Structure formats: structure tokens, C-alpha cells
């Protein structure tokens, strides 16, 4: 379940960044970057907890 959430979050982040860059819109690109930061924090939290 956690792995599936990480994969979905990464896909959404990449799509948001792609759409933001293609359409020259900053908010979707920043949201995509925020999702990547959340994904990295989520991964680091589980590594520290283990």
C-alpha cells in the first residue's frame, strides 16, 4: 500500500511539472516539486523508523 502511494505520488508530481512547464504556468510546476519533496520526506521517514 505504501509503495503504491509513493508510485502514484511520483506520477502525479511528474505530470504536474510537465503540464506546468508546457503551459508556462508556475503553480502546477511548484506543486509537482512539492509532491517530490513530500515523497522524499516520506521515504526518509520510513528509513529512519526502520
C-alpha distance matrix in Angstrom:
0.0 3.8 5.4 5.1 6.3 8.7 10.0 10.6 12.3 14.3 15.5 16.5 18.3 20.2 21.2 22.5 24.4 25.8 27.0 28.4 30.4 31.7 32.9 34.1 32.1 31.1 28.7 26.0 26.3 26.1 23.0 21.4 22.6 21.3 17.7 18.2 19.6 16.6 14.3 16.8 17.1 13.4 13.7 17.0 16.0 13.5 16.3 18.9 17.2 16.8
3.8 0.0 3.8 5.4 5.1 6.3 8.8 10.0 10.5 12.4 14.4 15.4 16.4 18.5 20.1 21.0 22.5 24.4 25.8 26.8 28.7 30.3 31.6 32.4 30.4 29.0 26.7 24.2 24.2 23.7 20.8 19.2 19.9 18.4 15.1 15.3 16.3 13.4 11.0 13.2 13.4 9.6 9.9 13.2 12.3 10.1 13.0 15.6 14.2 14.1
5.4 3.8 0.0 3.8 5.4 5.1 6.3 8.7 9.9 10.6 12.4 14.3 15.3 16.7 18.5 20.0 21.2 22.7 24.5 25.7 27.2 28.7 30.3 31.3 29.7 28.5 26.6 23.8 23.5 23.3 20.8 18.5 19.2 18.5 15.0 14.5 16.1 13.9 10.8 12.8 14.0 10.7 9.8 13.5 13.6 11.3 13.3 16.5 15.8 15.2
5.1 5.4 3.8 0.0 3.8 5.4 5.1 6.2 8.5 9.9 10.6 12.3 14.1 15.5 16.6 18.3 20.0 21.1 22.5 24.2 25.9 27.0 28.5 29.8 28.2 27.4 25.4 22.3 22.4 22.7 19.8 17.6 19.1 18.4 14.7 14.9 17.1 14.8 11.9 14.7 16.0 12.8 12.7 16.5 16.5 14.5 16.9 19.9 19.1 18.7
6.3 5.1 5.4 3.8 0.0 3.8 5.5 5.2 6.0 8.5 9.9 10.5 12.1 14.3 15.4 16.3 18.2 19.9 21.0 22.2 24.3 25.7 26.8 27.9 25.9 24.9 22.5 19.7 20.1 19.9 16.8 15.1 16.5 15.4 11.7 12.5 14.3 11.6 9.4 12.6 13.4 10.3 11.2 14.8 14.6 13.4 16.1 18.7 17.9 18.4
8.7 6.3 5.1 5.4 3.8 0.0 3.8 5.5 5.1 6.1 8.6 9.9 10.4 12.3 14.3 15.3 16.4 18.3 20.0 20.9 22.5 24.3 25.7 26.5 24.8 23.5 21.6 18.9 18.5 18.3 15.7 13.5 14.3 13.6 10.0 9.7 11.7 9.7 6.6 9.5 11.0 8.4 8.5 12.2 12.8 11.8 14.0 16.8 16.8 17.1
10.0 8.8 6.3 5.1 5.5 3.8 0.0 3.8 5.5 5.1 6.2 8.6 9.8 10.7 12.4 14.2 15.5 16.5 18.4 19.9 21.3 22.5 24.3 25.5 24.2 23.4 21.8 18.6 18.2 18.8 16.4 13.6 14.9 15.1 11.4 10.9 13.8 12.4 9.2 12.0 14.2 11.9 11.6 15.3 16.4 15.2 16.9 20.0 20.1 20.1
10.6 10.0 8.7 6.2 5.2 5.5 3.8 0.0 3.8 5.4 5.1 6.1 8.5 10.0 10.6 12.2 14.2 15.3 16.4 18.1 20.0 21.1 22.4 23.8 22.2 21.6 19.7 16.4 16.7 17.4 14.5 12.2 14.4 14.2 10.4 11.2 14.2 12.4 10.2 13.6 15.4 13.2 13.8 17.5 18.0 17.3 19.5 22.3 22.1 22.5
12.3 10.5 9.9 8.5 6.0 5.1 5.5 3.8 0.0 3.8 5.5 5.2 6.1 8.7 9.9 10.5 12.2 14.2 15.4 16.3 18.3 19.9 21.0 21.9 20.0 19.0 16.9 14.0 14.1 14.2 11.4 9.2 11.0 10.5 6.7 7.8 10.5 8.8 7.1 10.7 12.4 10.7 11.9 15.2 15.8 15.8 18.0 20.4 20.7 21.6
14.3 12.4 10.6 9.9 8.5 6.1 5.1 5.4 3.8 0.0 3.8 5.5 5.0 6.2 8.6 9.9 10.6 12.2 14.3 15.3 16.6 18.3 20.0 20.8 19.4 18.4 17.1 14.0 13.2 13.8 11.8 8.7 9.9 10.7 7.3 6.6 10.1 9.7 7.2 9.9 12.7 11.6 11.8 15.0 16.6 16.5 18.0 20.7 21.5 22.1
15.5 14.4 12.4 10.6 9.9 8.6 6.2 5.1 5.5 3.8 0.0 3.8 5.4 5.2 6.2 8.6 10.0 10.5 12.3 14.1 15.5 16.4 18.2 19.6 18.6 18.3 17.1 13.6 13.2 14.7 12.6 9.5 11.8 12.9 9.7 9.8 13.4 13.1 10.9 13.7 16.4 15.2 15.5 18.8 20.2 19.9 21.5 24.3 24.9 25.4
16.5 15.4 14.3 12.3 10.5 9.9 8.6 6.1 5.2 5.5 3.8 0.0 3.8 5.5 5.1 6.1 8.6 9.8 10.5 12.0 14.2 15.3 16.3 17.7 16.1 15.8 14.1 10.5 11.0 12.4 9.7 7.2 10.3 11.0 8.0 9.4 12.8 12.1 11.1 14.3 16.3 15.4 16.5 19.6 20.6 20.8 22.8 25.2 25.7 26.6
18.3 16.4 15.3 14.1 12.1 10.4 9.8 8.5 6.1 5.0 5.4 3.8 0.0 3.8 5.5 5.1 6.2 8.5 10.0 10.5 12.3 14.2 15.5 16.1 14.5 13.5 12.2 9.0 8.4 9.4 7.4 4.1 6.7 8.0 5.5 6.3 9.8 10.1 9.4 11.9 14.3 14.2 15.2 17.8 19.2 20.0 21.5 23.7 24.7 25.9
20.2 18.5 16.7 15.5 14.3 12.3 10.7 10.0 8.7 6.2 5.2 5.5 3.8 0.0 3.8 5.5 5.2 6.0 8.6 9.8 10.6 12.1 14.2 15.1 14.4 14.0 13.6 10.2 8.9 11.0 10.0 6.4 8.5 10.9 9.0 8.5 12.2 13.2 11.9 13.9 16.8 16.8 17.1 19.8 21.7 22.2 23.3 25.8 27.0 27.8
21.2 20.1 18.5 16.6 15.4 14.3 12.4 10.6 9.9 8.6 6.2 5.1 5.5 3.8 0.0 3.8 5.5 5.0 6.1 8.4 9.9 10.5 12.0 13.7 12.9 13.5 12.8 9.1 9.0 11.7 10.4 7.6 10.7 12.7 10.8 11.5 15.0 15.5 14.6 17.1 19.7 19.4 20.1 22.9 24.5 24.9 26.4 28.9 29.8 30.6
22.5 21.0 20.0 18.3 16.3 15.3 14.2 12.2 10.5 9.9 8.6 6.1 5.1 5.5 3.8 0.0 3.8 5.5 5.3 6.0 8.6 10.0 10.6 11.7 10.1 10.1 9.1 5.3 5.7 8.3 6.9 5.0 8.5 10.2 9.2 10.6 13.6 14.2 14.2 16.7 18.8 18.9 20.2 22.6 24.0 25.0 26.6 28.6 29.6 30.9
24.4 22.5 21.2 20.0 18.2 16.4 15.5 14.2 12.2 10.6 10.0 8.6 6.2 5.2 5.5 3.8 0.0 3.8 5.6 5.1 6.1 8.6 10.0 10.2 9.4 9.0 9.3 6.3 4.2 7.3 7.6 5.1 7.1 10.0 9.8 10.0 12.9 14.5 14.5 16.1 18.6 19.4 20.2 22.3 24.1 25.3 26.4 28.4 29.9 31.1
25.8 24.4 22.7 21.1 19.9 18.3 16.5 15.3 14.2 12.2 10.5 9.8 8.5 6.0 5.0 5.5 3.8 0.0 3.8 5.5 5.3 6.1 8.5 9.8 10.1 10.9 11.8 8.7 7.3 10.9 11.2 8.6 10.8 13.8 13.2 13.2 16.3 17.9 17.3 19.0 21.8 22.3 22.8 25.1 27.1 27.9 29.0 31.3 32.7 33.6
27.0 25.8 24.5 22.5 21.0 20.0 18.4 16.4 15.4 14.3 12.3 10.5 10.0 8.6 6.1 5.3 5.6 3.8 0.0 3.8 5.5 5.2 6.0 8.1 7.9 9.7 10.2 7.1 7.3 11.0 10.9 9.5 12.3 14.7 14.3 15.2 18.1 19.2 19.2 21.3 23.6 24.0 25.0 27.4 29.0 29.9 31.3 33.5 34.6 35.8
28.4 26.8 25.7 24.2 22.2 20.9 19.9 18.1 16.3 15.3 14.1 12.0 10.5 9.8 8.4 6.0 5.1 5.5 3.8 0.0 3.8 5.7 5.4 5.7 4.7 6.0 7.1 4.9 4.6 8.2 9.1 8.5 10.6 13.0 13.6 14.5 16.8 18.3 18.9 20.7 22.7 23.6 24.9 26.8 28.4 29.8 31.1 32.9 34.3 35.8
30.4 28.7 27.2 25.9 24.3 22.5 21.3 20.0 18.3 16.6 15.5 14.2 12.3 10.6 9.9 8.6 6.1 5.3 5.5 3.8 0.0 3.8 5.5 5.0 6.4 7.6 10.0 8.4 6.6 10.1 11.9 10.6 11.8 14.9 15.6 15.7 18.0 20.1 20.4 21.6 24.0 25.2 26.0 27.7 29.8 31.1 32.0 33.9 35.6 36.9
31.7 30.3 28.7 27.0 25.7 24.3 22.5 21.1 19.9 18.3 16.4 15.3 14.2 12.1 10.5 10.0 8.6 6.1 5.2 5.7 3.8 0.0 3.8 5.6 7.9 10.3 12.4 10.5 9.7 13.4 14.6 13.3 15.1 18.0 18.3 18.5 21.2 23.0 23.0 24.5 27.1 27.9 28.6 30.7 32.6 33.7 34.7 36.8 38.4 39.5
32.9 31.6 30.3 28.5 26.8 25.7 24.3 22.4 21.0 20.0 18.2 16.3 15.5 14.2 12.0 10.6 10.0 8.5 6.0 5.4 5.5 3.8 0.0 3.8 5.5 8.9 10.8 9.6 9.8 13.2 14.3 13.9 16.0 18.4 18.9 19.9 22.2 23.8 24.3 26.0 28.2 29.0 30.2 32.1 33.8 35.1 36.4 38.3 39.7 41.1
34.1 32.4 31.3 29.8 27.9 26.5 25.5 23.8 21.9 20.8 19.6 17.7 16.1 15.1 13.7 11.7 10.2 9.8 8.1 5.7 5.0 5.6 3.8 0.0 3.8 6.5 9.5 9.4 8.9 11.7 13.7 13.7 15.0 17.4 18.7 19.4 21.3 23.2 24.1 25.4 27.4 28.7 29.9 31.5 33.3 34.9 36.0 37.6 39.2 40.8
32.1 30.4 29.7 28.2 25.9 24.8 24.2 22.2 20.0 19.4 18.6 16.1 14.5 14.4 12.9 10.1 9.4 10.1 7.9 4.7 6.4 7.9 5.5 3.8 0.0 3.8 5.9 6.4 7.0 9.2 10.8 11.7 13.2 15.0 16.4 17.7 19.3 20.9 22.2 23.7 25.3 26.6 28.2 29.7 31.1 32.9 34.3 35.7 37.1 39.0
31.1 29.0 28.5 27.4 24.9 23.5 23.4 21.6 19.0 18.4 18.3 15.8 13.5 14.0 13.5 10.1 9.0 10.9 9.7 6.0 7.6 10.3 8.9 6.5 3.8 0.0 3.9 5.8 5.3 6.1 8.6 10.0 10.6 12.2 14.3 15.5 16.5 18.3 20.0 21.2 22.6 24.2 25.9 27.1 28.5 30.6 31.8 33.0 34.5 36.5
28.7 26.7 26.6 25.4 22.5 21.6 21.8 19.7 16.9 17.1 17.1 14.1 12.2 13.6 12.8 9.1 9.3 11.8 10.2 7.1 10.0 12.4 10.8 9.5 5.9 3.9 0.0 3.8 5.5 5.2 6.1 8.6 9.9 10.4 12.3 14.3 15.2 16.3 18.3 20.0 20.9 22.2 24.3 25.6 26.6 28.7 30.3 31.4 32.6 34.7
26.0 24.2 23.8 22.3 19.7 18.9 18.6 16.4 14.0 14.0 13.6 10.5 9.0 10.2 9.1 5.3 6.3 8.7 7.1 4.9 8.4 10.5 9.6 9.4 6.4 5.8 3.8 0.0 3.8 5.4 5.0 6.2 8.7 9.7 10.5 12.5 14.3 15.1 16.4 18.5 19.9 20.7 22.6 24.4 25.5 27.1 28.8 30.3 31.4 33.2
26.3 24.2 23.5 22.4 20.1 18.5 18.2 16.7 14.1 13.2 13.2 11.0 8.4 8.9 9.0 5.7 4.2 7.3 7.3 4.6 6.6 9.7 9.8 8.9 7.0 5.3 5.5 3.8 0.0 3.8 5.4 5.1 6.3 8.6 9.9 10.8 12.6 14.3 15.4 16.8 18.6 19.9 21.3 22.9 24.4 26.1 27.4 28.9 30.4 32.1
26.1 23.7 23.3 22.7 19.9 18.3 18.8 17.4 14.2 13.8 14.7 12.4 9.4 11.0 11.7 8.3 7.3 10.9 11.0 8.2 10.1 13.4 13.2 11.7 9.2 6.1 5.2 5.4 3.8 0.0 3.8 5.3 5.0 6.1 8.6 9.8 10.5 12.3 14.1 15.3 16.5 18.1 19.9 21.0 22.3 24.5 25.8 26.9 28.4 30.5
23.0 20.8 20.8 19.8 16.8 15.7 16.4 14.5 11.4 11.8 12.6 9.7 7.4 10.0 10.4 6.9 7.6 11.2 10.9 9.1 11.9 14.6 14.3 13.7 10.8 8.6 6.1 5.0 5.4 3.8 0.0 3.8 5.4 4.9 6.2 8.7 9.8 10.4 12.3 14.3 15.2 16.2 18.3 19.9 20.8 22.7 24.4 25.6 26.7 28.8
21.4 19.2 18.5 17.6 15.1 13.5 13.6 12.2 9.2 8.7 9.5 7.2 4.1 6.4 7.6 5.0 5.1 8.6 9.5 8.5 10.6 13.3 13.9 13.7 11.7 10.0 8.6 6.2 5.1 5.3 3.8 0.0 3.8 5.3 5.1 6.4 8.8 9.8 10.5 12.5 14.4 15.1 16.6 18.5 19.9 21.4 22.9 24.6 25.8 27.4
22.6 19.9 19.2 19.1 16.5 14.3 14.9 14.4 11.0 9.9 11.8 10.3 6.7 8.5 10.7 8.5 7.1 10.8 12.3 10.6 11.8 15.1 16.0 15.0 13.2 10.6 9.9 8.7 6.3 5.0 5.4 3.8 0.0 3.8 5.4 5.1 6.3 8.7 9.7 10.6 12.5 14.1 15.4 16.6 18.3 20.2 21.3 22.7 24.4 26.1
21.3 18.4 18.5 18.4 15.4 13.6 15.1 14.2 10.5 10.7 12.9 11.0 8.0 10.9 12.7 10.2 10.0 13.8 14.7 13.0 14.9 18.0 18.4 17.4 15.0 12.2 10.4 9.7 8.6 6.1 4.9 5.3 3.8 0.0 3.8 5.4 5.0 6.2 8.5 9.8 10.6 12.1 14.2 15.3 16.3 18.5 20.0 21.0 22.4 24.5
17.7 15.1 15.0 14.7 11.7 10.0 11.4 10.4 6.7 7.3 9.7 8.0 5.5 9.0 10.8 9.2 9.8 13.2 14.3 13.6 15.6 18.3 18.9 18.7 16.4 14.3 12.3 10.5 9.9 8.6 6.2 5.1 5.4 3.8 0.0 3.8 5.4 5.0 6.1 8.6 9.8 10.3 12.2 14.2 15.1 16.6 18.5 20.0 20.9 22.7
18.2 15.3 14.5 14.9 12.5 9.7 10.9 11.2 7.8 6.6 9.8 9.4 6.3 8.5 11.5 10.6 10.0 13.2 15.2 14.5 15.7 18.5 19.9 19.4 17.7 15.5 14.3 12.5 10.8 9.8 8.7 6.4 5.1 5.4 3.8 0.0 3.8 5.4 4.9 6.2 8.6 9.6 10.5 12.3 14.1 15.5 16.6 18.4 19.9 21.4
19.6 16.3 16.1 17.1 14.3 11.7 13.8 14.2 10.5 10.1 13.4 12.8 9.8 12.2 15.0 13.6 12.9 16.3 18.1 16.8 18.0 21.2 22.2 21.3 19.3 16.5 15.2 14.3 12.6 10.5 9.8 8.8 6.3 5.0 5.4 3.8 0.0 3.8 5.4 5.1 6.2 8.5 9.9 10.5 12.2 14.4 15.4 16.5 18.2 20.2
16.6 13.4 13.9 14.8 11.6 9.7 12.4 12.4 8.8 9.7 13.1 12.1 10.1 13.2 15.5 14.2 14.5 17.9 19.2 18.3 20.1 23.0 23.8 23.2 20.9 18.3 16.3 15.1 14.3 12.3 10.4 9.8 8.7 6.2 5.0 5.4 3.8 0.0 3.8 5.5 5.1 6.0 8.6 9.8 10.4 12.4 14.3 15.3 16.3 18.5
14.3 11.0 10.8 11.9 9.4 6.6 9.2 10.2 7.1 7.2 10.9 11.1 9.4 11.9 14.6 14.2 14.5 17.3 19.2 18.9 20.4 23.0 24.3 24.1 22.2 20.0 18.3 16.4 15.4 14.1 12.3 10.5 9.7 8.5 6.1 4.9 5.4 3.8 0.0 3.8 5.5 5.0 6.2 8.6 9.9 10.9 12.5 14.4 15.5 16.9
16.8 13.2 12.8 14.7 12.6 9.5 12.0 13.6 10.7 9.9 13.7 14.3 11.9 13.9 17.1 16.7 16.1 19.0 21.3 20.7 21.6 24.5 26.0 25.4 23.7 21.2 20.0 18.5 16.8 15.3 14.3 12.5 10.6 9.8 8.6 6.2 5.1 5.5 3.8 0.0 3.8 5.4 5.1 6.2 8.6 10.1 10.7 12.3 14.2 15.6
17.1 13.4 14.0 16.0 13.4 11.0 14.2 15.4 12.4 12.7 16.4 16.3 14.3 16.8 19.7 18.8 18.6 21.8 23.6 22.7 24.0 27.1 28.2 27.4 25.3 22.6 20.9 19.9 18.6 16.5 15.2 14.4 12.5 10.6 9.8 8.6 6.2 5.1 5.5 3.8 0.0 3.8 5.4 5.1 6.0 8.6 9.8 10.5 12.0 14.3
13.4 9.6 10.7 12.8 10.3 8.4 11.9 13.2 10.7 11.6 15.2 15.4 14.2 16.8 19.4 18.9 19.4 22.3 24.0 23.6 25.2 27.9 29.0 28.7 26.6 24.2 22.2 20.7 19.9 18.1 16.2 15.1 14.1 12.1 10.3 9.6 8.5 6.0 5.0 5.4 3.8 0.0 3.8 5.6 5.2 6.5 8.9 10.2 10.7 12.6
13.7 9.9 9.8 12.7 11.2 8.5 11.6 13.8 11.9 11.8 15.5 16.5 15.2 17.1 20.1 20.2 20.2 22.8 25.0 24.9 26.0 28.6 30.2 29.9 28.2 25.9 24.3 22.6 21.3 19.9 18.3 16.6 15.4 14.2 12.2 10.5 9.9 8.6 6.2 5.1 5.4 3.8 0.0 3.8 5.5 5.4 6.4 8.9 10.1 10.9
17.0 13.2 13.5 16.5 14.8 12.2 15.3 17.5 15.2 15.0 18.8 19.6 17.8 19.8 22.9 22.6 22.3 25.1 27.4 26.8 27.7 30.7 32.1 31.5 29.7 27.1 25.6 24.4 22.9 21.0 19.9 18.5 16.6 15.3 14.2 12.3 10.5 9.8 8.6 6.2 5.1 5.6 3.8 0.0 3.8 5.4 5.1 6.2 8.5 10.0
16.0 12.3 13.6 16.5 14.6 12.8 16.4 18.0 15.8 16.6 20.2 20.6 19.2 21.7 24.5 24.0 24.1 27.1 29.0 28.4 29.8 32.6 33.8 33.3 31.1 28.5 26.6 25.5 24.4 22.3 20.8 19.9 18.3 16.3 15.1 14.1 12.2 10.4 9.9 8.6 6.0 5.2 5.5 3.8 0.0 3.8 5.5 5.3 6.1 8.7
13.5 10.1 11.3 14.5 13.4 11.8 15.2 17.3 15.8 16.5 19.9 20.8 20.0 22.2 24.9 25.0 25.3 27.9 29.9 29.8 31.1 33.7 35.1 34.9 32.9 30.6 28.7 27.1 26.1 24.5 22.7 21.4 20.2 18.5 16.6 15.5 14.4 12.4 10.9 10.1 8.6 6.5 5.4 5.4 3.8 0.0 3.8 5.5 5.0 6.1
16.3 13.0 13.3 16.9 16.1 14.0 16.9 19.5 18.0 18.0 21.5 22.8 21.5 23.3 26.4 26.6 26.4 29.0 31.3 31.1 32.0 34.7 36.4 36.0 34.3 31.8 30.3 28.8 27.4 25.8 24.4 22.9 21.3 20.0 18.5 16.6 15.4 14.3 12.5 10.7 9.8 8.9 6.4 5.1 5.5 3.8 0.0 3.8 5.5 5.4
18.9 15.6 16.5 19.9 18.7 16.8 20.0 22.3 20.4 20.7 24.3 25.2 23.7 25.8 28.9 28.6 28.4 31.3 33.5 32.9 33.9 36.8 38.3 37.6 35.7 33.0 31.4 30.3 28.9 26.9 25.6 24.6 22.7 21.0 20.0 18.4 16.5 15.3 14.4 12.3 10.5 10.2 8.9 6.2 5.3 5.5 3.8 0.0 3.8 5.6
17.2 14.2 15.8 19.1 17.9 16.8 20.1 22.1 20.7 21.5 24.9 25.7 24.7 27.0 29.8 29.6 29.9 32.7 34.6 34.3 35.6 38.4 39.7 39.2 37.1 34.5 32.6 31.4 30.4 28.4 26.7 25.8 24.4 22.4 20.9 19.9 18.2 16.3 15.5 14.2 12.0 10.7 10.1 8.5 6.1 5.0 5.5 3.8 0.0 3.8
16.8 14.1 15.2 18.7 18.4 17.1 20.1 22.5 21.6 22.1 25.4 26.6 25.9 27.8 30.6 30.9 31.1 33.6 35.8 35.8 36.9 39.5 41.1 40.8 39.0 36.5 34.7 33.2 32.1 30.5 28.8 27.4 26.1 24.5 22.7 21.4 20.2 18.5 16.9 15.6 14.3 12.6 10.9 10.0 8.7 6.1 5.4 5.6 3.8 0.0
